[in-house]
Amino acid sequence: MAQVFSEGTRGHEIQSITLANALAQQHQINTLSVPAPWRWALPYRLPGLGFSLGRQRPVTAASPQLIISTGRQMAGAARWFKKHHHPQAKHIHILNPGYYFSDIDQVLTPEHDRHQYPKSIQFRGNLHPYSPLWFKQHVHSKTKRQNQVALLIGNPGQAYFKQQFKSDLQQIQDIYKDTELTICGSPRLDRASQDYIRSLKANHIWLNSNDGDNPYQRLLVQSDKIFVTADSINMMNEAGASQAALTLLARDYIKSKKHHHFIHSIEHRLSDFDGLDSTAPLPDPVLQLLENTDLLERLELA
């Protein structure tokens, strides 16, 4: 059994749950609310952290074999729970934990972070559930309509919306005028950005729960062409796992070196703006961890 510790960040939680599903027969998610000042200090130690976390100790029927965390806050919180309540469990942390923890059993870091960490195993992009098996299981939901286009928007910033987004959207609509275009935005989009997107009067828009069910997974399965803003490594990686032709938007507005490292690593997967060419999906990062590294041996799960 695996215990997943989460601070509620959806992207972090997905990575932890994906790994838990791959390594354990069952898992339990524990969402922690860490108040200030401990929230600001994690992953470093701060007096009183135990009092804050101890009141949120999860009730479990059995002791966990694994503890899984993602992000700096949960690196410190999971470390505390292991030390004080589950010393027999192996702690796996995803992403840079913030500083060297000798008592984390295994750290998994993305290649694009370029972060050298003792005992680390690297993977590309983010851990996600969209494996070839997942697409095979969901292929029945693919409709017979041709050339469905999806526009996935992360949080590329106001400069992109003010200077380039309208032009990109118009170009997409002109090139794919006989297709069904769906815009799907990240929950990270601020209200001003959401209002601007809606003002452009596209036919199918999902930006928050008021728009109904989130179509993100359906779009990964059904789309023949996906446009995605280059600010979101998760979205780029997950869209790249699909069979759709893939084009990035807002590349010139992204300053982060780690984003550009990742984009460079998937250049072979990208298509021209008007391209509908079929290219091989990006490899499943979880499968690569299980088959191409010694992760299971390190965790004594092999």
N, C-alpha and C positions, 0 to 999 in steps of 0.2 A: 504494500500500500504506500502511496506517495502523498505527502502533505505539500500543498502549493500555498505559498504565502504571497499575497498581492496587496498593493496599496490602492487598487482600483483602476490603474491605468490599463485601458483595454489592450493596447498593443503589447504591453508586458505580460498581461494575463494570458493572452493567446499563446505566446511563446512558451510559457511555463506549462500550460495545459497540454499543448501539443507534445512537449517532451514527456510529460507525465503519462499520456496515453500510449506513448511508444515504449516506455520502460516499466510500467506497472499495470496490473490488472484492474486496479481501481485507484481513484485519487479523491482527495477532499480539498476544496478551495477554502482558504481562510483569508477574508478581506480584513486587513488591519487598518484602524484609524489611529495614526500616530500623531499626537498633538505637538505643537511647538513647545519648547525649543528642541525636543528630541528629533522631530521630523527634519529640522534644518541640519542637525548634527550627524545624522546617520549618513554613512555607515560607521562613523567614528563613535567611540564610547562616550557616554555622558551620564553622570550620576542621576539615578532615578528612572533610567530607561526600563529597568525591570519592573518597576511599579506600573508604568504605563502599559507595557506589553503583557504583564502577568495577568491582568484583569481580562485580557482577551484570549486567554489560552483556549484553544479549541478542544472540544470534547471528542475523543476518538474511542472506537470500540477496540482497536488494536494499535500497537505502537507502529509508527511508520518505518518502512525500510529506507525510504528516500525523503529528503526535504528538497524542494525545488523553489528557487526564487529568481526574479529578474529585476534589474535596476538597482541603483545604489541604496535606496531606502531599505528595500527588502533584503539586501545583502547583510545589513547589520541586524535587522529584525530576525531573520531566519537563523543567523549565527547565534543570537541570544537564545532562541527556542531550542536549538540543538544542544547547546552547552548546558542548559538548566533543566530540560525536560526529555530530550531524545538523544542522548549522547551516542547511542548505538546506530543511529541513522546516518546515511551518507548524504552530505549536503552538496547539491549541484547548483551552481549559480550561473545565470546567463547574462552576458554583457559585462563590461568592466565594473568590478565591484567597488572601485574607488581607491583602494590601496591594497597592499599585499596582506591577505589573510592566510596564515599558515594552517588554520583549522577549517578552511573550505576544502572539501575533498576533491571537487572538480569544477573548474571554471571553463565556460564555453564562450568564446568571443568571436564577433564577426570579423571577417578578413578586412573589411573596409575601415575598421577602426585603427588598424595598424598598431595595435597595442600589444606589446610583449609582456606576458604575464607568466610567471612560473606555473607549471602544470597545466597551462591552458591548451585547449583543443579549439581549432578555428573552424568556422563554417561560413558559407557565403550568404549574405543578405540577412534574413530573419528566419526563425523557425515558425512554420505555419502548417496548417492541416491539409493544404491543397496539393496532395500527392497524386500521382497517376491513378492510384486506386480510388481516391476521392472523386476524381473526374469521371472515372468509369462508372461509379455508383450513381452519379448525378446526370449522366448523359441522357437519361430518359426525359429530363426536363427541357432539353434543347428543342426549340420549335423549328418548324420547317421554313420559316421566313429567312430570306437571304440577307447577308451584309448588314447585320445588326451592329451598331456602333455604340460603344460606351465611352464616356468621358469621366474619368475618376479624378477628383480634385482633393488634394491633401490640404496644405495650408501654405501656398507659395508666397504669400505676402501681398500687401496693398500695391506695391510698385507694379507687380505683374498684372493685377486686376485693372489698374489705371492705364497701363501702357500697352498691354499686349493681349489680354484675355479675349476681349470683344473681337479682335481681328482673328485670333485663332478659332474661336467659335464660328465666326462667319465662314472661314475657309473650310472648316469641317462640314458645315451645312451645305456649302456650295458643292464640294466634292462628292459628298454622300447624300445628295438631295433626295434620292429614292429609298433611303434607309430609315430605320427607326433609331433615333438617337436618344440615349438616356444619359442624363448627368447625375452622378452620384458623388456627394461631398462627404468629407470627413467630419465627424463631430467636433473636431478642433477648429473648424471654420468659425470666425467671429460673426456676430449678427450683421455688421456692415457688409462683409463679403457675401453673406447669404442673400441679403437684400439686393445687392448689385447683380448677382447671378440671376435671381428671379426677375429682375427688371428687363433682362434680355429676351424674355418670353420664349424660351425653349419649351418644347412640348412635354417632355418627361423629365421631371426634376425630383430628386430626393436629397434633402439637406438635413433633415432631422426627423424625429419620430412623428411629428405632425403630418408628414407626407405619407404615412402608412408604413408598410413593411420595408425594411432595408433591402434593396435589390442587389447588393454587392455580390453575394455568392452566385445569384442567378446570372448576373452579367459576366462573371468569370466563365461560366459554362456556355452561355448562349452567344456571346459576342464573337463576330468575325474580325472585328477591329477594336482595339482598346487604345485610347489616349489616356495618359496618366501624367500628372504634374510631378516634376523631378524632385520635389522637396520630400516626398515620402518614400523611404527605402522599403518599408513594408509593402506599400501598394505596388511599387515597381516590381518587387520580387514576386509577389503573389500573382500579379497580372502576367508576369513572365512565365509562370508555371502553367498557364493556360495554353490552348491551341491558337489563340487569336494573334493576328499581326499586332505588333506593339510599337507605339510611337510616344516619345516623351515630349512634354510641354514644359515651358518655363525653365529650361536648362540654363539660360543666360542669367537668370535671377537667383540662382543657387550659388552661394559662396562657400559652403562647407566643403572642406577637402575630403572628408570621409564620404560625402555624397558623390563627389566626382570620382573617387576611387571605385565606388560601387558601380557607377554608370559605366566607367571604362571596362569593368569586368563583364558587363552584359552587352557591350556594343554589338556583338555577333547576333544577338537576339532581336535587335531593333530594326524597324522598317522605316521606309520613307513615309512622308506625311500622307501620300495617297496610295501607299502600298497595302495590298491585301495578301502578300506572300505568306506562305506557311513555313514557319521555321520550328526547329526542335525546341520544346519547352525547356526552361531552366531545370537543372537537376533538383530532385527533392532533397533539401538540406538535412532532414531528419534521417533519411535513408543513407545519405553519405556519412553521417556521423556513426550510424550503427554498423555499416558495412566497410567503411574505408578508414576508420580510426580504431584505436584500442580503448574506446570509451567503456564498453561493457566489461572488458578485462580490468580496467582501473576501478570500476565500481563493484567488481566481483559478481557481475550479473550474467556473465557468459556461461 
